[in-house]
């Protein structure tokens, strides 16, 4: 009962499988609809606190969203090893990177120079977003995306300690972010999933890419 299962399916599996909807400021959306509606909507991403636990589930109950569910081991493996859910998680990551003033290109995370000054300044003065960063890093690690998590950690370190545009988040970096990006996981993506991701997803901007990926996966 509750949020742990959705018509017999684990909740996070149902969400990243594209069948479970969540409420975002009165709007009921699937993960793909969320991506399409809010990719560039910084105001909603900031003021709404009910979505991040669904986009980035971790292995612990949320104190801020009781409707969300902890990420189970089987769900982590499902996201890591299934092409479309894996692609959806990466798209969620790209969405939040943009919100914070970063961009992912060819597997490398860097600041987005068209956005970074305002977005990094906002992040630097937003402790609740430092908690979100911790969650995102841990989720990526739990779902087998440790290299991606460490790549963002490297970019964060540069902004915290070198440019100092995120200097106020230094304690979060030292106390939480490094550990979150280093969580051990056996949910490593398969070779085929990784190849498809690097070939088609990292630069994807349209949710319709997921249908293409699904067809490609079936053809393997």
C-alpha contacts under 8 A as a table, 3 or more apart, distances in Angstrom:
res1	aa1	res2	aa2	distance
1	X	4	X	6.48
1	X	5	X	6.28
2	X	5	X	6.92
2	X	67	X	7.55
3	X	6	X	6.94
3	X	11	X	6.05
3	X	67	X	5.75
3	X	68	X	6.11
3	X	69	X	5.91
4	X	10	X	5.71
4	X	11	X	5.11
4	X	12	X	7.98
4	X	68	X	7.81
4	X	69	X	5.51
4	X	70	X	7.84
5	X	8	X	5.55
5	X	9	X	5.11
5	X	10	X	4.31
5	X	11	X	4.78
6	X	9	X	4.93
6	X	10	X	6.06
6	X	11	X	5.44
6	X	14	X	6.61
6	X	20	X	7.19
9	X	13	X	6.84
9	X	14	X	6.04
10	X	13	X	5.35
10	X	14	X	6.12
10	X	75	X	7.46
11	X	14	X	5.06
11	X	15	X	6.22
11	X	20	X	7.47
11	X	68	X	7.97
11	X	69	X	6.57
12	X	15	X	4.98
12	X	16	X	6.10
12	X	54	X	6.97
12	X	57	X	7.21
12	X	69	X	6.90
12	X	71	X	6.69
12	X	75	X	6.68
13	X	16	X	5.32
13	X	17	X	5.62
13	X	75	X	5.63
13	X	78	X	7.23
13	X	79	X	7.50
14	X	17	X	4.84
14	X	18	X	6.30
14	X	19	X	5.48
14	X	20	X	5.20
15	X	18	X	5.27
15	X	19	X	5.86
15	X	20	X	4.54
15	X	21	X	6.72
15	X	30	X	6.96
15	X	31	X	6.50
15	X	54	X	7.47
16	X	19	X	7.66
16	X	20	X	7.90
16	X	31	X	6.57
16	X	79	X	7.42
16	X	85	X	5.16
16	X	88	X	6.85
16	X	89	X	7.60
17	X	20	X	7.66
17	X	84	X	7.69
17	X	85	X	5.93
18	X	21	X	7.95
18	X	30	X	5.91
18	X	31	X	6.03
18	X	32	X	6.97
19	X	30	X	6.69
20	X	30	X	6.12
21	X	28	X	5.86
21	X	29	X	4.96
21	X	30	X	4.54
21	X	31	X	7.36
22	X	28	X	5.47
22	X	29	X	5.52
22	X	30	X	6.54
22	X	51	X	7.58
23	X	26	X	5.73
23	X	27	X	5.39
23	X	28	X	4.53
23	X	29	X	6.47
23	X	50	X	7.67
24	X	27	X	5.02
24	X	28	X	6.32
24	X	29	X	7.24
24	X	48	X	7.12
24	X	50	X	6.75
24	X	51	X	6.79
25	X	48	X	6.93
29	X	32	X	7.85
29	X	33	X	5.50
29	X	34	X	5.87
30	X	33	X	5.12
30	X	34	X	6.10
31	X	34	X	5.01
31	X	35	X	6.30
31	X	55	X	7.72
31	X	88	X	7.59
32	X	35	X	5.13
32	X	36	X	6.28
32	X	88	X	7.57
32	X	207	X	6.12
33	X	36	X	5.04
33	X	37	X	5.97
34	X	37	X	5.23
34	X	38	X	5.80
34	X	39	X	7.72
35	X	38	X	5.62
35	X	39	X	5.41
35	X	91	X	7.55
35	X	92	X	7.02
35	X	95	X	7.36
35	X	207	X	7.14
36	X	39	X	6.10
36	X	206	X	7.59
36	X	207	X	6.78
37	X	40	X	7.90
37	X	41	X	7.59
38	X	41	X	4.68
38	X	42	X	7.60
38	X	44	X	7.25
38	X	45	X	7.26
39	X	42	X	7.95
39	X	95	X	5.42
40	X	95	X	7.80
40	X	98	X	7.88
40	X	99	X	7.57
41	X	44	X	5.65
41	X	45	X	6.35
42	X	45	X	5.01
42	X	46	X	6.03
42	X	99	X	6.02
43	X	46	X	5.25
43	X	47	X	6.24
44	X	47	X	5.30
44	X	48	X	5.61
45	X	48	X	5.72
45	X	49	X	7.82
45	X	99	X	7.60
46	X	49	X	7.55
48	X	51	X	7.09
49	X	52	X	6.74
49	X	64	X	7.70
49	X	65	X	7.85
50	X	53	X	6.70
50	X	54	X	7.77
50	X	64	X	7.79
50	X	65	X	6.06
51	X	54	X	5.37
51	X	55	X	6.23
52	X	55	X	5.02
52	X	56	X	5.76
52	X	57	X	7.78
52	X	132	X	7.28
53	X	56	X	5.30
53	X	57	X	5.18
53	X	58	X	7.77
53	X	62	X	7.24
53	X	65	X	7.11
53	X	68	X	6.21
53	X	69	X	7.95
54	X	57	X	5.51
54	X	68	X	6.33
54	X	69	X	7.88
55	X	89	X	7.09
55	X	92	X	6.34
56	X	89	X	7.72
56	X	135	X	6.66
56	X	136	X	5.64
56	X	139	X	5.46
56	X	140	X	7.74
57	X	69	X	7.26
57	X	70	X	6.18
57	X	71	X	5.35
57	X	135	X	7.66
57	X	139	X	5.90
58	X	61	X	7.93
58	X	70	X	5.63
58	X	71	X	4.89
58	X	135	X	6.89
58	X	138	X	6.65
58	X	139	X	5.23
58	X	142	X	7.33
59	X	70	X	4.90
59	X	71	X	4.68
59	X	72	X	6.40
60	X	70	X	4.98
60	X	71	X	7.15
61	X	66	X	7.65
61	X	68	X	7.75
61	X	69	X	6.47
61	X	70	X	5.28
62	X	65	X	5.52
62	X	66	X	6.27
62	X	68	X	7.05
62	X	69	X	7.68
62	X	70	X	7.60
63	X	66	X	6.67
65	X	68	X	5.73
66	X	69	X	7.60
71	X	75	X	6.23
71	X	76	X	6.64
72	X	75	X	5.14
72	X	76	X	6.28
73	X	76	X	5.13
73	X	77	X	6.33
74	X	77	X	5.16
74	X	78	X	6.09
75	X	78	X	4.89
75	X	79	X	6.19
76	X	79	X	5.28
76	X	80	X	6.12
76	X	142	X	6.34
76	X	143	X	4.83
76	X	144	X	7.82
76	X	187	X	6.28
77	X	80	X	4.98
77	X	81	X	5.86
77	X	143	X	6.55
77	X	144	X	7.99
77	X	186	X	7.93
77	X	187	X	4.75
77	X	188	X	7.52
78	X	81	X	5.36
78	X	82	X	5.74
78	X	85	X	7.74
79	X	82	X	5.60
79	X	83	X	7.79
79	X	85	X	5.17
79	X	86	X	5.03
79	X	89	X	7.73
79	X	143	X	6.41
80	X	83	X	7.81
80	X	85	X	7.71
80	X	86	X	5.59
80	X	143	X	5.27
80	X	144	X	5.90
80	X	145	X	7.81
80	X	187	X	5.82
80	X	188	X	6.06
80	X	189	X	4.81
80	X	190	X	7.81
81	X	86	X	7.08
81	X	187	X	7.47
81	X	188	X	7.24
81	X	189	X	4.91
81	X	190	X	5.89
81	X	193	X	6.74
82	X	85	X	5.88
82	X	86	X	5.92
82	X	193	X	7.12
83	X	86	X	5.14
83	X	87	X	6.06
83	X	193	X	5.56
83	X	196	X	7.78
83	X	197	X	7.87
83	X	213	X	6.84
83	X	214	X	6.68
83	X	217	X	6.74
84	X	87	X	4.98
84	X	88	X	6.11
84	X	210	X	5.62
84	X	211	X	7.86
84	X	213	X	6.51
84	X	214	X	6.01
85	X	88	X	4.91
85	X	89	X	6.25
86	X	89	X	5.27
86	X	90	X	6.40
86	X	193	X	7.95
87	X	90	X	5.10
87	X	91	X	6.16
87	X	197	X	6.67
87	X	201	X	6.24
87	X	210	X	6.96
88	X	91	X	4.98
88	X	92	X	6.17
88	X	210	X	7.56
89	X	92	X	4.96
89	X	93	X	6.26
90	X	93	X	4.95
90	X	94	X	6.26
90	X	201	X	7.61
90	X	202	X	7.41
91	X	94	X	4.96
91	X	95	X	6.15
91	X	201	X	7.69
91	X	202	X	7.84
91	X	204	X	7.89
92	X	95	X	5.04
92	X	96	X	6.40
93	X	96	X	5.24
93	X	97	X	6.04
93	X	136	X	7.67
94	X	97	X	4.98
94	X	98	X	6.21
94	X	103	X	6.86
94	X	104	X	6.62
95	X	98	X	5.33
95	X	99	X	6.42
96	X	99	X	4.83
96	X	100	X	6.25
97	X	100	X	5.17
97	X	101	X	6.14
97	X	102	X	4.79
97	X	103	X	5.82
97	X	104	X	7.61
98	X	101	X	5.04
98	X	102	X	5.26
98	X	103	X	5.95
98	X	112	X	7.46
98	X	115	X	7.87
99	X	102	X	7.55
99	X	119	X	6.74
100	X	116	X	7.45
100	X	119	X	5.22
100	X	120	X	6.04
100	X	122	X	7.99
100	X	123	X	6.45
101	X	111	X	5.88
101	X	112	X	5.44
101	X	113	X	7.79
101	X	115	X	5.30
101	X	116	X	4.23
101	X	117	X	7.52
101	X	118	X	7.77
101	X	119	X	4.93
101	X	120	X	5.79
102	X	109	X	6.71
102	X	110	X	5.58
102	X	111	X	4.11
102	X	112	X	4.73
102	X	115	X	7.89
102	X	116	X	6.74
103	X	109	X	5.66
103	X	110	X	5.56
103	X	111	X	5.89
103	X	112	X	5.31
104	X	107	X	6.17
104	X	108	X	5.57
104	X	109	X	4.57
104	X	110	X	6.61
104	X	202	X	7.05
104	X	203	X	7.87
105	X	108	X	5.31
105	X	109	X	6.46
105	X	110	X	7.89
105	X	202	X	6.80
105	X	203	X	6.80
106	X	198	X	7.24
106	X	202	X	6.66
106	X	203	X	7.58
107	X	148	X	7.14
107	X	198	X	7.44
107	X	202	X	7.06
108	X	148	X	7.95
108	X	151	X	6.42
108	X	152	X	7.95
109	X	151	X	6.10
109	X	152	X	5.62
109	X	155	X	6.28
110	X	152	X	7.96
110	X	155	X	6.06
111	X	116	X	5.97
111	X	155	X	7.62
112	X	115	X	5.51
112	X	116	X	5.37
113	X	116	X	5.32
113	X	117	X	7.59
115	X	118	X	6.23
115	X	119	X	6.08
116	X	119	X	5.15
116	X	120	X	5.38
116	X	121	X	7.92
117	X	120	X	5.49
117	X	121	X	6.03
118	X	121	X	5.17
118	X	122	X	6.21
119	X	122	X	5.07
119	X	123	X	6.22
120	X	123	X	4.97
120	X	124	X	5.97
120	X	165	X	6.54
120	X	166	X	6.75
121	X	124	X	5.08
121	X	125	X	6.66
121	X	165	X	6.73
121	X	166	X	7.35
122	X	125	X	5.49
122	X	126	X	6.27
123	X	126	X	5.04
123	X	127	X	7.69
123	X	129	X	6.46
123	X	130	X	7.45
123	X	166	X	7.22
124	X	127	X	7.75
124	X	165	X	6.88
124	X	166	X	4.75
124	X	167	X	6.93
124	X	168	X	5.75
124	X	169	X	6.27
125	X	168	X	7.04
126	X	129	X	5.47
126	X	130	X	6.81
127	X	130	X	4.99
127	X	131	X	6.72
127	X	169	X	7.66
128	X	131	X	5.20
128	X	132	X	6.57
129	X	132	X	4.74
129	X	133	X	6.19
130	X	133	X	5.02
130	X	134	X	6.44
130	X	169	X	6.98
130	X	172	X	6.75
131	X	134	X	5.13
131	X	135	X	6.38
132	X	135	X	5.02
132	X	136	X	6.13
133	X	136	X	5.10
133	X	137	X	6.18
133	X	177	X	7.36
134	X	137	X	5.32
134	X	138	X	6.21
134	X	176	X	6.37
134	X	177	X	5.34
134	X	180	X	6.01
135	X	138	X	5.17
135	X	139	X	6.04
135	X	180	X	7.45
136	X	139	X	5.15
136	X	140	X	6.21
137	X	140	X	5.29
137	X	141	X	6.28
137	X	149	X	5.34
137	X	177	X	7.01
137	X	180	X	5.44
137	X	181	X	5.05
138	X	141	X	5.10
138	X	142	X	6.08
138	X	149	X	7.90
138	X	180	X	4.42
138	X	181	X	5.70
138	X	182	X	7.80
138	X	183	X	6.65
139	X	142	X	5.09
139	X	143	X	6.14
140	X	143	X	5.19
140	X	144	X	6.40
140	X	145	X	4.89
140	X	146	X	6.26
140	X	148	X	7.32
140	X	149	X	5.95
140	X	181	X	7.65
141	X	144	X	5.25
141	X	145	X	5.10
141	X	146	X	4.46
141	X	149	X	6.35
141	X	180	X	7.32
141	X	181	X	5.88
141	X	182	X	6.67
141	X	183	X	5.66
141	X	184	X	7.16
141	X	185	X	6.74
142	X	145	X	7.33
142	X	146	X	7.78
142	X	183	X	6.53
142	X	184	X	7.14
142	X	185	X	5.44
142	X	187	X	6.96
143	X	146	X	7.96
143	X	185	X	7.21
143	X	187	X	5.65
143	X	188	X	7.10
144	X	185	X	6.11
144	X	186	X	6.90
144	X	187	X	4.80
144	X	188	X	4.32
144	X	189	X	6.23
145	X	148	X	5.36
145	X	149	X	6.31
145	X	188	X	7.24
145	X	189	X	7.87
146	X	149	X	4.97
146	X	150	X	6.07
146	X	181	X	6.49
146	X	182	X	6.88
146	X	183	X	7.83
147	X	150	X	5.12
147	X	151	X	6.06
148	X	151	X	5.01
148	X	152	X	6.40
149	X	152	X	5.32
149	X	153	X	6.19
149	X	181	X	5.29
150	X	153	X	4.77
150	X	154	X	6.13
150	X	181	X	5.73
150	X	182	X	7.56
151	X	154	X	5.14
151	X	155	X	6.54
152	X	155	X	5.02
152	X	156	X	6.09
153	X	156	X	4.95
153	X	157	X	6.04
153	X	177	X	7.22
153	X	178	X	7.06
153	X	181	X	7.08
154	X	157	X	5.11
154	X	158	X	6.46
155	X	158	X	5.21
155	X	159	X	6.54
156	X	159	X	5.14
156	X	160	X	6.05
156	X	166	X	7.88
157	X	160	X	5.05
157	X	161	X	5.86
157	X	162	X	7.46
157	X	173	X	7.54
158	X	161	X	5.60
158	X	162	X	5.00
158	X	163	X	6.35
158	X	164	X	7.68
159	X	162	X	5.80
159	X	163	X	5.02
159	X	164	X	5.31
159	X	165	X	5.41
159	X	166	X	5.39
159	X	167	X	7.38
160	X	163	X	6.66
160	X	164	X	4.75
160	X	165	X	6.19
160	X	166	X	4.39
160	X	167	X	4.62
160	X	168	X	7.65
160	X	169	X	6.74
160	X	170	X	5.97
160	X	173	X	7.93
161	X	164	X	5.17
161	X	166	X	7.71
161	X	167	X	6.47
161	X	170	X	7.54
163	X	166	X	7.82
164	X	167	X	4.64
166	X	169	X	5.61
166	X	170	X	7.24
167	X	170	X	5.43
168	X	171	X	7.52
169	X	172	X	5.32
169	X	173	X	6.31
170	X	173	X	5.03
170	X	174	X	6.23
171	X	174	X	5.15
171	X	175	X	5.88
172	X	175	X	5.17
172	X	176	X	5.31
172	X	177	X	6.25
173	X	176	X	5.69
173	X	177	X	4.72
173	X	178	X	6.32
174	X	177	X	6.65
174	X	178	X	6.58
175	X	178	X	7.26
175	X	179	X	7.52
176	X	179	X	5.50
176	X	180	X	6.10
177	X	180	X	5.06
177	X	181	X	6.21
178	X	181	X	5.30
178	X	182	X	6.40
179	X	182	X	5.13
179	X	183	X	6.54
180	X	183	X	5.80
185	X	188	X	7.23
189	X	193	X	6.04
189	X	194	X	6.20
190	X	193	X	5.27
190	X	194	X	6.29
191	X	194	X	5.16
191	X	195	X	6.17
192	X	195	X	5.17
192	X	196	X	6.18
193	X	196	X	5.21
193	X	197	X	6.06
194	X	197	X	5.04
194	X	198	X	6.26
195	X	198	X	5.34
195	X	199	X	6.04
196	X	199	X	5.06
196	X	200	X	5.91
196	X	201	X	7.20
196	X	213	X	7.45
197	X	200	X	5.56
197	X	201	X	4.82
197	X	202	X	6.34
198	X	201	X	6.14
198	X	202	X	5.82
199	X	202	X	7.35
200	X	203	X	6.54
200	X	204	X	6.41
200	X	209	X	7.88
200	X	213	X	7.89
201	X	204	X	4.85
201	X	209	X	7.47
204	X	207	X	7.80
204	X	209	X	6.87
206	X	209	X	5.95
207	X	210	X	5.94
208	X	211	X	5.68
208	X	212	X	7.02
209	X	212	X	5.07
209	X	213	X	6.14
210	X	213	X	4.98
210	X	214	X	6.07
211	X	214	X	5.08
211	X	215	X	6.31
212	X	215	X	5.24
212	X	216	X	6.22
213	X	216	X	4.93
213	X	217	X	6.00
214	X	217	X	5.03
214	X	218	X	6.21
215	X	218	X	5.15
215	X	219	X	6.28
216	X	219	X	5.13
216	X	220	X	6.58
217	X	220	X	5.35
